[in-house]
Amino acid sequence: MKIIHLLSQVELTGAEVYAIDLTDELIKHGHTCYIVSDRIHKRTKASFVPLTIHNATFFRRLRSILFLRRFIKTNGVHIVHAHSRAAVRIGFWATRFSACALISTLHGKQHYSYSKRLFNIYGENILSVCENIKKHFVQQFGFPESKVQIARNFLNTEFIDSVAQKSNLHALSSQVSLPVSLSKSLPISLPNQLSLTNDEQTPLLTISFLGRTSGPKGLNWAHIINTYIETWLFQFPNVVFQFGGGELSYFSEATQQKIKRLMTSHPDRFKFLGKLDQLFETISSSNLIFGSGRIAIESLYLKKPVIAIGEEIYLGLVSNEKFYQFTESNFGDIDSEVKYTVNYEKLRHDLEQIMQQPNILEQDDRDSLKDKTTRYFNRSFEVSQIQDLYEWAVFKRKVKKNIPILMYHQIVEPGFSSPHKIYVTESRFDEHMAFLKSSGFQSLTFKDLLAYKSDLLTKPSTNRSFPKRPVIISFDDGYENNLTKAVPILKKNGLKAVFYLLTNPHRHNYWDAESNAPQLNLLSSDQRQKLATEMEIGSHGFDHKKLSTMDYEQATQEFEKSKEWLEKEFNTSILSYAYTYGDRSDRDILLARKAGYTFAVNTTRGVFHFADNPHNLFRISIFPTDTIADLKRKTRPWYRRYYYMKRKE
């Protein structure tokens, strides 16, 4: 693929680091990439095309749109990936009415405008680097939640480790223990940053405040410098304070003068490092990091204690217990509701407590935090996710029609009754399938859908066109009557379906016992094997339990192990997962993808078009009262649009 990453950089930001790291990874995977921006500050393997985007006038913006539109056409670009508010506007008009798809990543809150509520300028897919950005975006602009996916910052661990090895940072990190146990664990020969004072012979505690000096982060650092630092320097003589990540000129004149005075009066204990080319060395030589976003993530990877403070929120010390909670705000960068809620007094109290009793930093297992960070901000997963998203975005530009996915459960005899209304009689099911056949519907499995996407992307000249009336038929829970009653009817009408089975063998639908629903036989081991030889199998988890009752680790096992066990049982790839009870969150959508499922289906919630997010697919519930007229209505394109607008999802 040919991909443009569109930015509006005038200084180094997390968005640029994200885009360039992603671009370099995409190039490794064989894609052709371009960086289009006002400026760039990091080296990249991509071709850089300078273009005025930041704070452009109307006429300058128009010229940039026309230039980008010609560039897309001349170079056969498939995807424009925008990474800023200004880039989104340029990208939208440059790709309008073309075959080139637009994708946007939200790295921060979006400025309100009435036009954004009227129509979507963000493209085929919208990504957010954390949950709070998504929440704010959905609340402010009224976008359906399913339209925005989470695609986190990711760690370039190979680069971090290579820098660490060159600088011998691993050795330094292993020598520097957290201060409460310094007298027991540190060798007599200490690094320069931990030199001893003459009076107390106590190692210095180096505290680094890292991040931009412009915008809200710069205001945070300025407030801390102007309000607290001088007092702390006298109150805690064994502490070194250093600030780095941005230029001095972004501060007010008064703050600049304050910094210069502090550097003159305390040259060994107050340092302003400016822009940092060697960020990892600074992190590794520090005992405690104040920061957010990528700085917090990279510091945790290097096993450094982190106090999370970003543009909008002060959260405090990152702990194992609060790790996942802190990731929702990108470690303090984004509050989902209030614009600015940094509690400086809480910050002062927490840091003074640490400086008085540094053993508080020993409360957290840094190895465990590193492991969580490595898994949660996984480079290979995030790059794979975005590549997959690119492919579906291009596919969507060429295949506009959606696919109705029908959800059946039990096929029963007349007179059957259940409070859950998840059954149809055998004769009614026969009528439904006959209608689909006579109406020209072509049933697909998820394996078929993948094959169509592959053909369209890799063999565009093939004569195999996408079905005019596609449909996916699915069954949940694995009832015996699915094999004995549904499969013969499907085969009679030349149709196929996807059957979602529980991983653990159960004989009955025990989860319905408390509601007094009839207990029906589930498939035996032999029957499961027979079904798998004729139809596609998907996972429905282990024991029909709600994902919302599981913590992160339990849910991870639910997805990963159920796939692994079913693939071993049937000796075939399990492509899709059905969320039990339709109960799923952003966490679960990501975990389904991480576990290796290509698709995941819900109940009556999910994305509008199947290519918007294949791991959050809307399914149409079929009830015992549904006639042919009802089925005809439910397979119409307007029916999905009605539900989408009704539930904002």
NUSE-751468 format. One record per residue (C-alpha): x negated, y negated, z negated; residue number from 1; residue in one letter. Coordinates in steps of 0.02 Angstrom, whole numbers, plus 50000, padded with zeros to 5 digits. Example, Ala and Ser with C-alpha at 12.3 -4.5 7.8 and 13.67 -1.06 7.14 Angstrom:
R      c1      c2      c3   num   residu
R   49385   50225   49610     1        A
R   49316   50053   49643     2        S
This chain:
R      c1      c2      c3   num   residu
R   50000   50000   50000     1        M
R   49952   49818   50022     2        K
R   49988   49717   49866     3        I
R   49975   49533   49821     4        I
R   49955   49486   49638     5        H
R   50020   49309   49627     6        L
R   49963   49197   49482     7        L
R   49951   49013   49437     8        S
R   49789   49011   49338     9        Q
R   49698   48853   49286    10        V
R   49620   48936   49132    11        E
R   49589   49114   49078    12        L
R   49746   49194   49003    13        T
R   49806   49367   48959    14        G
R   49909   49368   49119    15        A
R   49751   49350   49224    16        E
R   49659   49486   49127    17        V
R   49810   49600   49148    18        Y
R   49827   49565   49335    19        A
R   49642   49586   49375    20        I
R   49625   49745   49272    21        D
R   49779   49814   49359    22        L
R   49716   49761   49530    23        T
R   49548   49845   49505    24        D
R   49636   50005   49452    25        E
R   49751   49999   49603    26        L
R   49601   49980   49719    27        I
R   49527   50138   49642    28        K
R   49688   50227   49692    29        H
R   49667   50174   49874    30        G
R   49778   50019   49880    31        H
R   49727   49856   49965    32        T
R   49747   49711   49844    33        C
R   49739   49522   49854    34        Y
R   49734   49395   49711    35        I
R   49823   49235   49758    36        V
R   49806   49096   49629    37        S
R   49745   48919   49598    38        D
R   49588   48991   49518    39        R
R   49523   49151   49440    40        I
R   49400   49169   49298    41        H
R   49361   49356   49296    42        K
R   49269   49457   49425    43        R
R   49378   49568   49532    44        T
R   49362   49693   49672    45        K
R   49512   49615   49759    46        A
R   49504   49480   49893    47        S
R   49537   49310   49815    48        F
R   49646   49187   49911    49        V
R   49653   49013   49833    50        P
R   49825   48932   49838    51        L
R   49904   48789   49740    52        T
R   50041   48859   49630    53        I
R   50021   48781   49457    54        H
R   50117   48617   49433    55        N
R   50139   48596   49621    56        A
R   50247   48457   49691    57        T
R   50398   48503   49797    58        F
R   50305   48478   49962    59        F
R   50148   48567   49899    60        R
R   50257   48712   49841    61        R
R   50342   48719   50011    62        L
R   50173   48726   50098    63        R
R   50119   48866   49981    64        S
R   50278   48964   50017    65        I
R   50254   48950   50205    66        L
R   50071   48998   50191    67        F
R   50111   49150   50084    68        L
R   50252   49202   50200    69        R
R   50133   49200   50349    70        R
R   50001   49292   50249    71        F
R   50124   49429   50203    72        I
R   50178   49453   50384    73        K
R   50002   49445   50458    74        T
R   49928   49568   50334    75        N
R   50077   49687   50321    76        G
R   50097   49663   50134    77        V
R   50219   49783   50049    78        H
R   50229   49708   49873    79        I
R   50210   49537   49794    80        V
R   50184   49555   49607    81        H
R   50210   49387   49519    82        A
R   50133   49355   49348    83        H
R   50192   49181   49299    84        S
R   50345   49069   49305    85        R
R   50273   48964   49445    86        A
R   50218   49119   49541    87        A
R   50393   49193   49530    88        V
R   50469   49041   49618    89        R
R   50340   49047   49758    90        I
R   50354   49236   49774    91        G
R   50543   49235   49783    92        F
R   50553   49117   49932    93        W
R   50401   49193   50018    94        A
R   50480   49367   50018    95        T
R   50659   49312   50050    96        R
R   50740   49405   50196    97        F
R   50583   49507   50227    98        S
R   50535   49690   50205    99        A
R   50409   49642   50070   100        C
R   50472   49681   49894   101        A
R   50450   49564   49746   102        L
R   50409   49621   49569   103        I
R   50384   49508   49419   104        S
R   50296   49536   49254   105        T
R   50351   49427   49107   106        L
R   50197   49388   49003   107        H
R   50290   49258   48899   108        G
R   50457   49172   48877   109        K
R   50537   49101   49032   110        Q
R   50593   48919   49041   111        H
R   50780   48899   49054   112        Y
R   50858   48840   49215   113        S
R   51038   48849   49272   114        Y
R   50988   48923   49440   115        S
R   50913   49076   49354   116        K
R   51083   49114   49279   117        R
R   51162   49105   49450   118        L
R   51047   49222   49544   119        F
R   50896   49332   49519   120        N
R   50732   49254   49580   121        I
R   50626   49388   49494   122        Y
R   50641   49520   49629   123        G
R   50677   49705   49641   124        E
R   50604   49745   49470   125        N
R   50566   49644   49315   126        I
R   50434   49701   49191   127        L
R   50402   49637   49016   128        S
R   50242   49665   48917   129        V
R   50339   49681   48753   130        C
R   50515   49704   48685   131        E
R   50538   49527   48618   132        N
R   50506   49447   48787   133        I
R   50638   49561   48860   134        K
R   50763   49520   48722   135        K
R   50739   49333   48746   136        H
R   50753   49348   48935   137        F
R   50913   49450   48927   138        V
R   50992   49334   48798   139        Q
R   50946   49174   48888   140        Q
R   50987   49219   49067   141        F
R   51120   49353   49045   142        G
R   51023   49486   49140   143        F
R   51078   49665   49108   144        P
R   50958   49751   48988   145        E
R   50929   49893   49110   146        S
R   50859   49771   49238   147        K
R   50704   49737   49133   148        V
R   50576   49874   49099   149        Q
R   50435   49876   48973   150        I
R   50260   49886   49050   151        A
R   50133   49850   48914   152        R
R   49959   49779   48919   153        N
R   49836   49921   48937   154        F
R   49660   49956   48878   155        L
R   49514   49971   48996   156        N
R   49428   50089   48875   157        T
R   49289   50135   48997   158        E
R   49237   49953   49012   159        F
R   49250   49920   48825   160        I
R   49149   50076   48785   161        D
R   49016   50036   48915   162        S
R   48994   49861   48845   163        V
R   48990   49933   48671   164        A
R   48854   50058   48717   165        Q
R   48746   49927   48803   166        K
R   48754   49815   48650   167        S
R   48739   49960   48528   168        N
R   48907   49906   48458   169        L
R   48959   50081   48409   170        H
R   48808   50089   48295   171        A
R   48850   49920   48222   172        L
R   49031   49968   48197   173        S
R   48982   50126   48106   174        S
R   48867   50028   47990   175        Q
R   48993   49893   47945   176        V
R   49116   49955   47817   177        S
R   49254   49848   47749   178        L
R   49191   49739   47609   179        P
R   49260   49823   47452   180        V
R   49147   49972   47473   181        S
R   48998   49879   47544   182        L
R   48889   49911   47394   183        S
R   48918   50098   47414   184        K
R   48916   50122   47601   185        S
R   48809   49988   47683   186        L
R   48624   50019   47712   187        P
R   48500   49895   47638   188        I
R   48457   49830   47812   189        S
R   48610   49733   47870   190        L
R   48649   49653   48038   191        P
R   48617   49467   48052   192        N
R   48802   49428   48037   193        Q
R   48803   49511   47866   194        L
R   48651   49430   47788   195        S
R   48642   49418   47599   196        L
R   48659   49260   47498   197        T
R   48518   49221   47379   198        N
R   48629   49199   47229   199        D
R   48752   49344   47231   200        E
R   48668   49465   47350   201        Q
R   48841   49497   47425   202        T
R   48861   49529   47611   203        P
R   48950   49392   47708   204        L
R   49126   49424   47770   205        L
R   49143   49363   47950   206        T
R   49320   49312   47998   207        I
R   49353   49271   48181   208        S
R   49502   49175   48249   209        F
R   49509   49224   48433   210        L
R   49622   49159   48571   211        G
R   49660   49012   48683   212        R
R   49635   48837   48617   213        T
R   49775   48768   48725   214        S
R   49962   48780   48695   215        G
R   50039   48850   48536   216        P
R   49887   48957   48495   217        K
R   49778   48803   48500   218        G
R   49899   48717   48383   219        L
R   49884   48863   48262   220        N
R   49694   48853   48260   221        W
R   49699   48663   48244   222        A
R   49816   48673   48094   223        H
R   49706   48803   48008   224        I
R   49547   48702   48043   225        I
R   49621   48537   47986   226        N
R   49714   48604   47834   227        T
R   49622   48751   47758   228        Y
R   49446   48785   47823   229        I
R   49351   48654   47725   230        E
R   49431   48711   47562   231        T
R   49394   48893   47602   232        W
R   49213   48855   47642   233        L
R   49187   48788   47466   234        F
R   49301   48912   47380   235        Q
R   49230   49068   47463   236        F
R   49042   49046   47490   237        P
R   49018   49222   47558   238        N
R   49135   49200   47706   239        V
R   49090   49149   47884   240        V
R   49229   49073   47991   241        F
R   49218   49069   48180   242        Q
R   49337   49017   48317   243        F
R   49321   49073   48498   244        G
R   49414   49096   48661   245        G
R   49443   48922   48728   246        G
R   49367   48753   48762   247        E
R   49345   48618   48630   248        L
R   49422   48488   48747   249        S
R   49596   48563   48729   250        Y
R   49604   48506   48547   251        F
R   49653   48330   48496   252        S
R   49513   48204   48470   253        E
R   49538   48213   48281   254        A
R   49523   48403   48280   255        T
R   49368   48396   48391   256        Q
R   49285   48277   48269   257        Q
R   49334   48389   48123   258        K
R   49255   48540   48208   259        I
R   49094   48445   48242   260        K
R   49082   48388   48060   261        R
R   49110   48565   47996   262        L
R   48978   48635   48114   263        M
R   48855   48504   48054   264        T
R   48889   48525   47868   265        S
R   48905   48715   47872   266        H
R   48800   48772   48021   267        P
R   48784   48952   47961   268        D
R   48962   48975   47902   269        R
R   49073   48881   48025   270        F
R   49053   48918   48210   271        K
R   49148   48861   48362   272        F
R   49105   48985   48500   273        L
R   49202   48908   48644   274        G
R   49246   49016   48794   275        K
R   49190   49195   48764   276        L
R   49107   49295   48901   277        D
R   49056   49429   48775   278        Q
R   49220   49451   48681   279        L
R   49186   49630   48627   280        F
R   49021   49582   48547   281        E
R   49110   49447   48447   282        T
R   49245   49569   48393   283        I
R   49120   49701   48342   284        S
R   49014   49581   48240   285        S
R   49168   49525   48143   286        S
R   49245   49602   47987   287        N
R   49420   49533   48014   288        L
R   49506   49469   48172   289        I
R   49648   49343   48184   290        F
R   49731   49362   48353   291        G
R   49872   49430   48459   292        S
R   49904   49512   48627   293        G
R   49754   49590   48711   294        R
R   49633   49526   48578   295        I
R   49730   49617   48442   296        A
R   49741   49774   48548   297        I
R   49556   49777   48591   298        E
R   49507   49739   48411   299        S
R   49611   49886   48347   300        L
R   49528   49996   48477   301        Y
R   49359   49942   48408   302        L
R   49423   49989   48234   303        K
R   49429   49811   48171   304        K
R   49560   49754   48044   305        P
R   49678   49632   48130   306        V
R   49791   49497   48060   307        I
R   49923   49468   48193   308        A
R   49960   49287   48234   309        I
R   50014   49230   48405   310        G
R   50102   49087   48489   311        E
R   50260   49101   48387   312        E
R   50247   49219   48239   313        I
R   50131   49256   48095   314        Y
R   50149   49441   48051   315        L
R   50002   49481   47938   316        G
R   49887   49630   47928   317        L
R   49918   49766   48058   318        V
R   49950   49929   47967   319        S
R   49995   50105   48021   320        N
R   50169   50081   47949   321        E
R   50201   49918   48044   322        K
R   50106   49957   48204   323        F
R   50258   49992   48315   324        Y
R   50353   49846   48240   325        Q
R   50209   49728   48279   326        F
R   50197   49788   48460   327        T
R   50374   49723   48493   328        E
R   50310   49544   48481   329        S
R   50142   49582   48563   330        N
R   50065   49557   48391   331        F
R   50145   49389   48358   332        G
R   50150   49307   48529   333        D
R   50338   49314   48555   334        I
R   50486   49296   48439   335        D
R   50647   49354   48521   336        S
R   50753   49213   48450   337        E
R   50668   49069   48359   338        V
R   50545   48966   48460   339        K
R   50412   48938   48329   340        Y
R   50404   49024   48159   341        T
R   50222   49031   48105   342        V
R   50222   49033   47915   343        N
R   50057   48948   47875   344        Y
R   50080   48960   47687   345        E
R   50102   49148   47701   346        K
R   49946   49155   47809   347        L
R   49848   49054   47680   348        R
R   49908   49164   47537   349        H
R   49868   49327   47629   350        D
R   49694   49274   47684   351        L
R   49647   49206   47513   352        E
R   49702   49369   47435   353        Q
R   49591   49463   47558   354        I
R   49443   49349   47526   355        M
R   49465   49371   47339   356        Q
R   49495   49558   47350   357        Q
R   49427   49622   47517   358        P
R   49472   49801   47469   359        N
R   49648   49765   47534   360        I
R   49574   49797   47707   361        L
R   49537   49977   47658   362        E
R   49720   50019   47644   363        Q
R   49735   50065   47827   364        D
R   49659   50210   47918   365        D
R   49566   50126   48060   366        R
R   49540   50290   48153   367        D
R   49728   50318   48154   368        S
R   49760   50140   48215   369        L
R   49633   50163   48354   370        K
R   49718   50325   48406   371        D
R   49890   50242   48408   372        K
R   49822   50095   48506   373        T
R   49739   50208   48634   374        T
R   49898   50309   48661   375        R
R   50019   50162   48658   376        Y
R   49921   50051   48777   377        F
R   49866   50190   48892   378        N
R   49787   50133   49054   379        R
R   49822   50286   49160   380        S
R   50005   50288   49109   381        F
R   50036   50103   49138   382        E
R   49950   50103   49308   383        V
R   50045   50259   49359   384        S
R   50208   50180   49302   385        Q
R   50178   50024   49404   386        I
R   50125   50121   49559   387        Q
R   50285   50221   49546   388        D
R   50384   50062   49526   389        L
R   50303   49989   49683   390        Y
R   50355   50141   49783   391        E
R   50535   50133   49723   392        W
R   50543   49945   49758   393        A
R   50489   49974   49939   394        V
R   50611   50119   49950   395        F
R   50752   50007   49886   396        K
R   50715   49875   50018   397        R
R   50745   50008   50150   398        K
R   50883   50110   50066   399        V
R   51016   49991   50001   400        K
R   51150   50119   49959   401        K
R   51162   50187   49783   402        N
R   51187   50369   49735   403        I
R   51336   50417   49626   404        P
R   51283   50544   49495   405        I
R   51428   50649   49430   406        L
R   51421   50723   49254   407        M
R   51514   50884   49216   408        Y
R   51503   50996   49062   409        H
R   51626   51140   49048   410        Q
R   51726   51230   49183   411        I
R   51874   51312   49096   412        V
R   52039   51403   49120   413        E
R   52209   51314   49115   414        P
R   52273   51278   48940   415        G
R   52101   51241   48870   416        F
R   52089   51089   48756   417        S
R   51946   50997   48670   418        S
R   51939   50828   48580   419        P
R   51786   50775   48679   420        H
R   51871   50783   48851   421        K
R   51714   50846   48936   422        I
R   51793   50988   49035   423        Y
R   51887   51018   49197   424        V
R   51981   51173   49247   425        T
R   51909   51290   49377   426        E
R   52044   51244   49502   427        S
R   52016   51058   49475   428        R
R   51829   51078   49500   429        F
R   51864   51173   49661   430        D
R   51970   51026   49721   431        E
R   51832   50903   49678   432        H
R   51699   50998   49773   433        M
R   51813   51024   49923   434        A
R   51844   50836   49926   435        F
R   51657   50797   49925   436        L
R   51628   50918   50068   437        K
R   51772   50856   50174   438        S
R   51725   50674   50143   439        S
R   51550   50700   50212   440        G
R   51454   50689   50048   441        F
R   51284   50771   50048   442        Q
R   51231   50836   49879   443        S
R   51051   50804   49826   444        L
R   50941   50867   49688   445        T
R   50803   50760   49614   446        F
R   50678   50865   49710   447        K
R   50769   50814   49869   448        D
R   50766   50631   49819   449        L
R   50578   50636   49792   450        L
R   50554   50716   49962   451        A
R   50656   50578   50047   452        Y
R   50551   50445   49960   453        K
R   50390   50530   50011   454        S
R   50446   50541   50193   455        D
R   50499   50360   50198   456        L
R   50335   50297   50124   457        L
R   50212   50414   50209   458        T
R   50304   50464   50368   459        K
R   50409   50311   50416   460        P
R   50426   50372   50595   461        S
R   50508   50536   50545   462        T
R   50682   50571   50612   463        N
R   50743   50624   50441   464        R
R   50859   50484   50386   465        S
R   50929   50460   50212   466        F
R   51106   50532   50192   467        P
R   51248   50412   50230   468        K
R   51349   50478   50082   469        R
R   51231   50550   49951   470        P
R   51290   50620   49785   471        V
R   51206   50707   49640   472        I
R   51309   50832   49540   473        I
R   51250   50872   49364   474        S
R   51299   50984   49219   475        F
R   51249   50964   49036   476        D
R   51220   51089   48895   477        D
R   51206   51252   48994   478        G
R   51374   51335   48967   479        Y
R   51398   51512   49029   480        E
R   51545   51454   49134   481        N
R   51427   51343   49233   482        N
R   51352   51500   49309   483        L
R   51508   51608   49319   484        T
R   51632   51476   49380   485        K
R   51542   51320   49444   486        A
R   51400   51396   49545   487        V
R   51513   51503   49658   488        P
R   51620   51350   49697   489        I
R   51467   51245   49734   490        L
R   51396   51376   49851   491        K
R   51563   51398   49938   492        K
R   51564   51214   49982   493        N
R   51380   51207   50030   494        G
R   51337   51097   49880   495        L
R   51204   51103   49745   496        K
R   51184   51031   49572   497        A
R   51061   50995   49431   498        V
R   51090   51090   49268   499        F
R   51023   51019   49103   500        Y
R   50980   51157   48980   501        L
R   50929   51155   48798   502        L
R   50753   51215   48769   503        T
R   50793   51313   48611   504        N
R   50907   51464   48642   505        P
R   51079   51443   48564   506        H
R   51231   51552   48589   507        R
R   51364   51419   48562   508        H
R   51388   51230   48562   509        N
R   51357   51223   48375   510        Y
R   51341   51032   48378   511        W
R   51530   51020   48410   512        D
R   51579   51127   48260   513        A
R   51616   50981   48143   514        E
R   51737   50904   48268   515        S
R   51834   51069   48282   516        N
R   51794   51080   48467   517        A
R   51806   51257   48540   518        P
R   51643   51355   48531   519        Q
R   51596   51416   48705   520        L
R   51457   51534   48755   521        N
R   51296   51459   48818   522        L
R   51190   51546   48949   523        L
R   51090   51696   48895   524        S
R   50907   51713   48939   525        S
R   50944   51821   49091   526        D
R   51083   51703   49148   527        Q
R   50966   51554   49133   528        R
R   50842   51641   49248   529        Q
R   50978   51680   49374   530        K
R   51039   51500   49373   531        L
R   50862   51435   49400   532        A
R   50842   51541   49557   533        T
R   50992   51454   49636   534        E
R   50997   51277   49565   535        M
R   50882   51142   49496   536        E
R   50850   51142   49308   537        I
R   50823   50989   49198   538        G
R   50788   50966   49013   539        S
R   50919   50920   48884   540        H
R   50798   50924   48737   541        G
R   50781   51059   48605   542        F
R   50936   51062   48497   543        D
R   51058   50931   48562   544        H
R   51003   50800   48434   545        K
R   51007   50612   48452   546        K
R   50843   50529   48494   547        L
R   50889   50383   48382   548        S
R   50871   50499   48231   549        T
R   50689   50534   48276   550        M
R   50535   50430   48241   551        D
R   50407   50393   48377   552        Y
R   50306   50552   48351   553        E
R   50459   50665   48342   554        Q
R   50534   50589   48499   555        A
R   50368   50611   48589   556        T
R   50370   50796   48547   557        Q
R   50552   50810   48601   558        E
R   50510   50750   48775   559        F
R   50341   50830   48799   560        E
R   50371   51001   48723   561        K
R   50543   51028   48800   562        S
R   50468   50998   48972   563        K
R   50319   51110   48937   564        E
R   50426   51253   48871   565        W
R   50553   51247   49011   566        L
R   50418   51244   49144   567        E
R   50341   51397   49063   568        K
R   50511   51484   49053   569        E
R   50558   51453   49235   570        F
R   50385   51436   49313   571        N
R   50435   51276   49403   572        T
R   50419   51088   49380   573        S
R   50552   51006   49273   574        I
R   50581   50838   49356   575        L
R   50720   50761   49252   576        S
R   50784   50739   49075   577        Y
R   50963   50705   49016   578        A
R   50976   50595   48860   579        Y
R   51083   50685   48732   580        T
R   51245   50590   48697   581        Y
R   51179   50455   48814   582        G
R   51081   50395   48664   583        D
R   50920   50310   48719   584        R
R   50819   50152   48692   585        S
R   50675   50067   48782   586        D
R   50559   50176   48678   587        R
R   50641   50334   48742   588        D
R   50642   50277   48924   589        I
R   50454   50250   48912   590        L
R   50426   50415   48822   591        L
R   50522   50509   48956   592        A
R   50407   50433   49086   593        R
R   50252   50467   48980   594        K
R   50302   50649   48960   595        A
R   50295   50669   49148   596        G
R   50479   50668   49197   597        Y
R   50508   50585   49365   598        T
R   50690   50546   49322   599        F
R   50799   50532   49168   600        A
R   50989   50519   49167   601        V
R   51109   50438   49046   602        N
R   51298   50440   49030   603        T
R   51396   50284   49080   604        T
R   51253   50162   49055   605        R
R   51098   50129   49158   606        G
R   51028   50035   49306   607        V
R   51133   49973   49451   608        F
R   51030   50053   49590   609        H
R   50940   50218   49561   610        F
R   50775   50142   49619   611        A
R   50782   50004   49487   612        D
R   50723   50124   49353   613        N
R   50728   50312   49388   614        P
R   50715   50346   49200   615        H
R   50876   50254   49158   616        N
R   51003   50322   49281   617        L
R   51189   50292   49266   618        F
R   51302   50444   49274   619        R
R   51489   50450   49301   620        I
R   51585   50549   49170   621        S
R   51713   50671   49240   622        I
R   51865   50703   49131   623        F
R   52000   50838   49134   624        P
R   52129   50714   49200   625        T
R   52025   50657   49349   626        D
R   52118   50692   49510   627        T
R   52053   50682   49688   628        I
R   52106   50499   49689   629        A
R   52004   50469   49531   630        D
R   51852   50555   49605   631        L
R   51871   50454   49765   632        K
R   51874   50295   49660   633        R
R   51725   50347   49553   634        K
R   51615   50381   49704   635        T
R   51649   50211   49784   636        R
R   51507   50082   49778   637        P
R   51619   49954   49692   638        W
R   51647   50072   49544   639        Y
R   51465   50064   49492   640        R
R   51465   49876   49515   641        R
R   51620   49863   49405   642        Y
R   51539   49960   49263   643        Y
R   51378   49864   49283   644        Y
R   51463   49697   49260   645        M
R   51579   49761   49125   646        K
R   51440   49824   49013   647        R
R   51299   49713   49073   648        K
R   51203   49873   49107   649        E
